Amino acid sequence: MKFAFFDEKPYDRASFEPYAQQYGIELRFFETKLNEHTASLAQGCDGVCVFVNDIVNAAVIDRLVQAGVKLVALRCAGYNNVDLGYAFGKIHVVHVPAYSPYAVAEHAMAMLLTSIRRIHKAYNRTREFNFSLNGLTGFDLHGKTVGVVGTGRIGRVFIDICKGFGMNILAYDKFPAPDVDFPYVTLEELMQKSDIISLHCPLTAETHHLVDAQAIQDMKKGVVLLNTSRGALIDAEALLEGIKSRKVGAACLDVYEEESDIFFEDFSGHIVEDDTLARLITMPNVLVTSHQAFLTQEALGNIAETTFKNIIEFFENGRSNNELCYRCGRVETCKKHRQDKCF
């Protein structure tokens, strides 16, 4: 069995190659991302393995089908880069619904603590033997209200972490989880009452620009925004205006709306042409990491293991438990019980 592996990084090879040898699958690694111009690289392969910034739109799907590809194996949880409706009846799509909710939730908390306690600024100062405390005053998390948008595995782990700090929890989810020990409120109430808002929901047409100019206007003055999910949940231009007007007290971003051609690459010797991102990074109250919340040894191992299990399940049984629904776009909330393959 042969798979074309797009957007390959050194840490991908380290985690995927041992499983490839174990299962007898040949991986053809490509540093380039999957798009209309690179889809032909999958010619003669049984499937492709893709990541968050690979493009799997209608044109790419047609080219993959023509190349004989039968399966798109996402090595991530999100699937907003795949046209699932167009894929139906043409090509099967599987994903990794859970690799390490702790990795992402812990990174969100790490960014929050770094931001509000000015740890990154203190680190830079002491490296230059500047031990002044001026401008490093933060605030306690204890007693603050955190609004968590999305209460899947990652959102609930983040809530547990926040509880350990003595924070008050408000949660919103279109599909509330049963038997939880935290209150669900409307999205409007969450926006209005939260001191800190953390996003842990998928990117869909409904959640695109969930945080826009109006939402920011409704928030508390000085609100701290965290996003470790998908960049387009936040309107970057609106966020920039919210920071400039002092409405947003701080922003911690592991993802960015237009990250696909920037994140995961080294642009330290180049001029970044994205003016919005450049301005955000210059803001003293904005912390940006390059989509690294998932990047732990445990998560990488789980991603590789689940990806290969998905592949083996599909080619042995004709279906996988982690195949996405081509109608509702999910696995967990799909009302159809998977007694048989979709097509």
C-alpha positions as CSV (number, residue, x, y, z in Angstrom):
1,M,0.0,0.0,0.0
2,K,1.3,3.4,-0.9
3,F,0.4,6.8,0.6
4,A,1.5,10.3,-0.4
5,F,2.4,12.3,2.7
6,F,2.0,16.0,2.1
7,D,3.4,19.0,4.2
8,E,6.0,16.8,5.8
9,K,8.1,18.1,8.7
10,P,11.0,16.3,10.5
11,Y,8.9,15.5,13.5
12,D,6.3,13.9,11.2
13,R,8.9,11.4,9.9
14,A,10.0,10.5,13.4
15,S,6.5,9.6,14.5
16,F,5.1,8.1,11.3
17,E,8.0,6.0,9.9
18,P,8.0,3.4,12.7
19,Y,4.2,2.7,12.2
20,A,4.7,2.6,8.4
21,Q,7.3,-0.1,8.8
22,Q,5.1,-2.0,11.3
23,Y,2.0,-2.0,9.0
24,G,4.0,-2.4,5.7
25,I,2.8,0.9,4.2
26,E,5.1,2.9,1.9
27,L,5.0,6.6,2.7
28,R,6.1,9.0,0.0
29,F,7.0,12.2,1.8
30,F,6.5,15.6,0.2
31,E,7.4,18.9,1.8
32,T,5.0,20.7,-0.4
33,K,1.3,21.2,0.6
34,L,-1.5,19.4,-1.2
35,N,-3.3,21.7,-3.7
36,E,-4.4,21.6,-7.3
37,H,-0.9,21.9,-8.6
38,T,0.6,19.2,-6.4
39,A,-2.2,16.6,-6.4
40,S,-0.5,14.8,-9.3
41,L,2.3,13.7,-6.9
42,A,-0.2,11.2,-5.5
43,Q,-0.4,9.3,-8.8
44,G,-0.2,5.6,-8.2
45,C,-0.9,5.9,-4.4
46,D,-3.8,4.3,-2.6
47,G,-4.3,7.4,-0.4
48,V,-3.0,10.7,0.8
49,C,-2.1,11.8,4.3
50,V,-2.7,15.6,4.8
51,F,-2.6,18.2,7.5
52,V,-4.4,21.4,8.4
53,N,-3.2,23.7,5.7
54,D,-3.4,21.2,2.8
55,I,-6.3,22.0,0.4
56,V,-8.8,19.3,-0.4
57,N,-11.4,21.2,-2.4
58,A,-13.4,20.0,-5.4
59,A,-10.6,20.5,-7.9
60,V,-8.1,18.6,-5.7
61,I,-10.6,15.8,-5.1
62,D,-11.2,15.3,-8.8
63,R,-7.4,15.1,-9.4
64,L,-6.9,12.7,-6.6
65,V,-9.7,10.4,-7.9
66,Q,-8.2,10.5,-11.4
67,A,-4.9,9.5,-9.8
68,G,-6.5,6.4,-8.3
69,V,-6.6,7.7,-4.7
70,K,-9.3,6.1,-2.5
71,L,-8.7,7.7,0.9
72,V,-7.8,11.0,2.4
73,A,-6.3,10.5,5.8
74,L,-6.3,13.7,7.9
75,R,-3.6,13.6,10.6
76,C,-5.6,16.2,12.6
77,A,-9.0,16.7,14.1
78,G,-10.2,19.7,12.1
79,Y,-11.6,19.2,8.6
80,N,-12.5,22.7,7.4
81,N,-10.0,22.4,4.6
82,V,-11.9,19.5,3.0
83,D,-15.0,19.9,0.8
84,L,-16.9,17.0,2.4
85,G,-20.0,17.5,0.4
86,Y,-18.2,17.2,-2.8
87,A,-16.2,14.2,-1.5
88,F,-19.3,12.1,-1.0
89,G,-19.5,9.3,-3.5
90,K,-16.0,10.0,-4.8
91,I,-13.4,9.7,-2.1
92,H,-13.5,8.7,1.6
93,V,-12.2,11.0,4.4
94,V,-11.0,10.0,7.8
95,H,-9.6,12.1,10.6
96,V,-8.0,11.9,14.1
97,P,-10.7,13.0,16.5
98,A,-8.6,12.9,19.6
99,Y,-4.8,12.7,19.9
100,S,-4.1,14.5,23.1
101,P,-6.7,17.0,24.5
102,Y,-4.2,17.7,27.2
103,A,-1.6,19.0,24.7
104,V,-3.9,21.7,23.3
105,A,-5.6,22.6,26.6
106,E,-2.3,22.8,28.4
107,H,-0.9,25.0,25.7
108,A,-3.9,27.4,26.0
109,M,-3.3,27.7,29.7
110,A,0.5,28.2,29.1
111,M,-0.2,31.0,26.7
112,L,-2.7,32.6,29.2
113,L,-0.2,32.5,32.1
114,T,2.6,33.7,29.9
115,S,0.5,36.7,28.7
116,I,-1.0,37.8,32.0
117,R,2.1,37.3,34.1
118,R,4.4,38.9,31.4
119,I,6.7,35.8,31.6
120,H,7.9,36.3,28.0
121,K,8.8,39.9,28.7
122,A,10.6,39.0,32.0
123,Y,12.6,36.3,30.1
124,N,13.8,38.8,27.6
125,R,14.7,41.3,30.3
126,T,16.7,39.0,32.4
127,R,18.6,37.7,29.4
128,E,20.0,41.2,29.3
129,F,20.5,41.4,33.1
130,N,17.6,43.8,33.5
131,F,15.9,42.8,36.7
132,S,13.4,45.7,36.9
133,L,9.8,44.7,37.6
134,N,8.3,47.9,36.1
135,G,5.5,47.0,33.6
136,L,5.3,43.4,34.6
137,T,2.2,43.6,36.9
138,G,-0.3,40.9,36.1
139,F,-3.5,39.7,37.7
140,D,-4.8,36.6,39.5
141,L,-6.7,33.9,37.7
142,H,-8.4,32.9,40.9
143,G,-12.0,34.2,41.0
144,K,-12.0,35.3,37.3
145,T,-14.7,34.1,34.9
146,V,-13.6,32.1,31.9
147,G,-15.9,31.5,29.0
148,V,-15.2,28.3,27.1
149,V,-16.7,28.1,23.6
150,G,-16.8,24.4,22.6
151,T,-16.9,21.6,25.2
152,G,-15.5,18.7,23.3
153,R,-12.6,16.8,24.7
154,I,-10.2,19.7,24.6
155,G,-12.6,22.2,26.0
156,R,-13.5,20.0,28.9
157,V,-9.8,19.4,29.8
158,F,-9.3,23.2,29.6
159,I,-12.2,23.7,32.0
160,D,-10.7,21.2,34.4
161,I,-7.4,23.1,34.4
162,C,-9.3,26.4,35.0
163,K,-11.1,24.9,37.9
164,G,-7.7,24.1,39.4
165,F,-7.0,27.8,39.4
166,G,-10.2,28.6,41.2
167,M,-11.9,30.2,38.2
168,N,-15.6,30.5,37.5
169,I,-16.7,28.6,34.4
170,L,-19.2,29.6,31.7
171,A,-19.6,27.3,28.7
172,Y,-21.3,27.4,25.3
173,D,-21.7,24.6,22.8
174,K,-24.2,24.0,20.1
175,F,-24.3,20.4,21.2
176,P,-24.1,20.6,25.0
177,A,-22.5,17.6,26.7
178,P,-24.7,15.7,29.2
179,D,-23.9,15.2,32.9
180,V,-21.3,18.0,33.2
181,D,-20.5,20.0,36.3
182,F,-20.3,23.4,34.7
183,P,-23.1,25.8,33.5
184,Y,-24.0,26.3,29.9
185,V,-25.1,29.8,28.9
186,T,-26.0,31.5,25.6
187,L,-23.1,32.7,23.5
188,E,-24.2,36.3,24.1
189,E,-24.1,35.9,27.9
190,L,-20.7,34.2,27.7
191,M,-19.3,37.1,25.6
192,Q,-20.7,39.7,28.0
193,K,-19.7,38.1,31.4
194,S,-16.3,36.5,30.7
195,D,-13.0,38.0,31.8
196,I,-11.2,35.4,29.6
197,I,-12.6,33.7,26.5
198,S,-11.1,30.5,25.1
199,L,-12.1,29.0,21.8
200,H,-12.2,25.2,21.4
201,C,-14.8,24.7,18.6
202,P,-14.4,23.6,15.0
203,L,-14.4,26.0,12.1
204,T,-17.6,25.7,10.1
205,A,-19.7,28.2,8.1
206,E,-21.6,28.9,11.3
207,T,-18.5,29.6,13.4
208,H,-16.6,31.5,10.8
209,H,-15.7,34.9,12.4
210,L,-17.5,33.9,15.6
211,V,-15.5,36.7,17.2
212,D,-16.2,39.7,15.0
213,A,-16.5,43.5,15.6
214,Q,-19.9,43.2,17.2
215,A,-18.9,40.3,19.5
216,I,-15.8,42.2,20.7
217,Q,-18.0,45.3,21.3
218,D,-20.2,43.1,23.6
219,M,-17.3,41.8,25.6
220,K,-15.9,43.2,28.9
221,K,-13.3,45.9,28.6
222,G,-9.9,44.3,29.0
223,V,-11.1,40.8,28.0
224,V,-8.4,38.2,27.2
225,L,-9.0,36.1,24.1
226,L,-7.4,32.7,23.6
227,N,-7.6,30.8,20.3
228,T,-5.9,27.3,19.9
229,S,-8.6,26.0,17.6
230,R,-8.8,27.5,14.1
231,G,-7.7,31.0,13.0
232,A,-10.9,32.0,11.1
233,L,-12.9,31.8,14.3
234,I,-11.7,35.3,14.9
235,D,-11.9,38.2,12.5
236,A,-8.3,39.3,12.6
237,E,-9.0,42.9,11.5
238,A,-11.7,43.3,14.1
239,L,-9.3,41.9,16.7
240,L,-6.7,44.4,15.8
241,E,-9.2,47.2,16.1
242,G,-10.3,45.8,19.5
243,I,-6.8,45.9,20.7
244,K,-6.1,49.4,19.4
245,S,-9.3,50.7,21.1
246,R,-8.2,49.0,24.4
247,K,-11.4,46.9,24.4
248,V,-9.3,43.7,24.2
249,G,-6.8,43.5,27.0
250,A,-4.7,40.7,25.5
251,A,-4.8,38.1,22.8
252,C,-3.1,34.7,22.8
253,L,-3.2,33.1,19.3
254,D,-1.8,29.7,18.3
255,V,-3.7,30.0,15.0
256,Y,-4.3,32.8,12.6
257,E,-6.9,33.4,9.9
258,E,-4.5,33.5,7.0
259,E,-1.8,31.2,8.4
260,S,-1.7,28.6,5.6
261,D,1.2,30.2,3.7
262,I,3.1,31.4,6.8
263,F,2.8,29.1,9.8
264,F,5.2,26.0,10.0
265,E,7.8,27.9,7.9
266,D,10.8,30.0,8.7
267,F,10.4,33.6,7.6
268,S,13.0,35.1,9.9
269,G,15.0,36.4,7.0
270,H,12.1,37.7,4.9
271,I,9.5,40.4,5.0
272,V,6.1,39.1,5.9
273,E,3.6,40.6,3.5
274,D,0.6,40.0,5.8
275,D,0.2,43.5,7.3
276,T,-2.5,42.4,9.8
277,L,-0.4,39.6,11.3
278,A,2.7,41.9,11.3
279,R,0.8,44.5,13.3
280,L,-0.7,42.0,15.7
281,I,2.8,40.6,16.5
282,T,4.1,44.1,17.2
283,M,1.4,44.7,19.9
284,P,2.8,44.3,23.4
285,N,-0.3,42.5,24.6
286,V,-0.5,39.9,21.8
287,L,1.2,36.5,22.1
288,V,1.5,34.4,18.9
289,T,2.7,30.8,18.5
290,S,2.7,29.0,15.2
291,H,0.0,26.4,15.5
292,Q,2.1,24.3,18.0
293,A,-0.5,23.5,20.6
294,F,-0.7,19.9,19.4
295,L,3.1,19.5,19.3
296,T,3.9,17.1,22.2
297,Q,5.6,13.7,21.9
298,E,2.4,12.0,23.2
299,A,0.2,13.7,20.7
300,L,2.5,13.0,17.7
301,G,2.6,9.3,18.6
302,N,-1.2,9.2,19.0
303,I,-1.8,11.0,15.7
304,A,0.4,8.5,13.9
305,E,-1.1,5.5,15.6
306,T,-4.7,6.6,14.9
307,T,-3.9,7.6,11.3
308,F,-2.6,4.1,10.5
309,K,-5.5,2.4,12.3
310,N,-7.9,4.5,10.2
311,I,-6.1,3.4,7.1
312,I,-6.0,-0.3,8.0
313,E,-9.7,-0.3,9.1
314,F,-10.7,1.3,5.8
315,F,-8.8,-1.0,3.5
316,E,-9.7,-4.1,5.5
317,N,-13.3,-3.4,6.3
318,G,-14.3,-0.8,3.7
319,R,-15.1,1.7,6.4
320,S,-13.5,3.4,9.4
321,N,-15.0,4.5,12.7
322,N,-13.3,7.8,12.2
323,E,-14.7,8.5,8.8
324,L,-16.3,11.9,8.7
325,C,-20.0,12.4,7.8
326,Y,-20.4,13.9,4.4
327,R,-23.7,15.6,5.4
328,C,-23.2,16.9,8.9
329,G,-19.4,17.0,8.7
330,R,-18.9,15.2,12.0
331,V,-18.4,11.8,13.5
332,E,-19.4,12.3,17.1
333,T,-22.7,14.0,16.5
334,C,-23.7,12.1,13.4
335,K,-27.2,10.6,13.9
336,K,-26.5,7.8,11.5
337,H,-25.1,4.7,13.2
338,R,-22.3,3.4,11.2
339,Q,-23.5,-0.1,10.5
340,D,-22.3,0.0,6.9
341,K,-20.0,2.2,4.8
342,C,-21.4,5.5,3.5
343,F,-20.8,4.6,-0.2
